[in-house]
Amino acid sequence: MPVWLVWILIAGLVLICAFYGLIYLNQDKVIFQTKALSSEAEQRYQDDAVSFERADGTRLQGWFRRHPDADAPLLIYYGGNAEEISWNLDPLKQLNASVLLINYRGYGQSGGKPSERALKDDALWLLDQISQQHAIPLQRIVVMGRSLGSGIASHVATQRPVAAVVLTTPFDSFPALARANYPRLPLAWLMTHRFESDQLAPTITQPMLNLIAGQDRIVPPAHARRLASLWQGSVTTQEFPQAGHIDIAEQPDYWPSIKRFINELPSLN
């Protein structure tokens, strides 16, 4: 083999390694697109603001709004990968439930650095804290996750006997999304945050509301349907044919469908 060809092959290999190295090193920035809390939202929702401190010193900030009816269920919301979640407080008023929204590490005014393990651990710890502090039984708590948050909500449902799960534009797993969107690139092998809800679904017995955006280009509907097919508990599917990944919450029947699902849960009545 000519020397010049050897050097070309070596240069090509170096470029390939550098390309995948950059992907590996920058995946956190792609997956966790942290957002700050606006001063307007901070002032608007200050009466409901709460904060919790983890054992590692990380302070998690968000909002807890208790329903006037002490027997009302509690809904805990987990946001998407680029979502500062305070905007949900107003539409959540229409639910006959108390609500807890805590921004992930690095989001809003929460400290720390996000990771799959940290977010899942935080979610379980916060659930236990709010349940104990306000004497809310786990069986009267509904967990809701949007996009990335669907992986958090699914994890919580495997670890605690919550009443039900609401998933908006959910996915089966990050590796499955990578294989579907980039079939010729071995991205799944590089992922350190995998969020493999498809491995959890067969063990989850709680009922699930599956909210699908028909025009979703970020998480194509097939991934939400596959997750639902693996779910052990009962599944109620609501598809919004004209909705995309971002604007699904703007669909007229989006919040009412969540309200109906919670109101009709036998375990809460």
Beta strands, then each sheet from edge to edge (+ up, - down):
strand 1: 49-53
strand 2: 59-65
strand 3: 74-78
strand 4: 98-102
strand 5: 141-146
strand 6: 164-168
strand 7: 208-213
strand 8: 235-240
sheet 1: 1+ 2- 4+ 3+ 5+ 6+ 7+ 8+
end
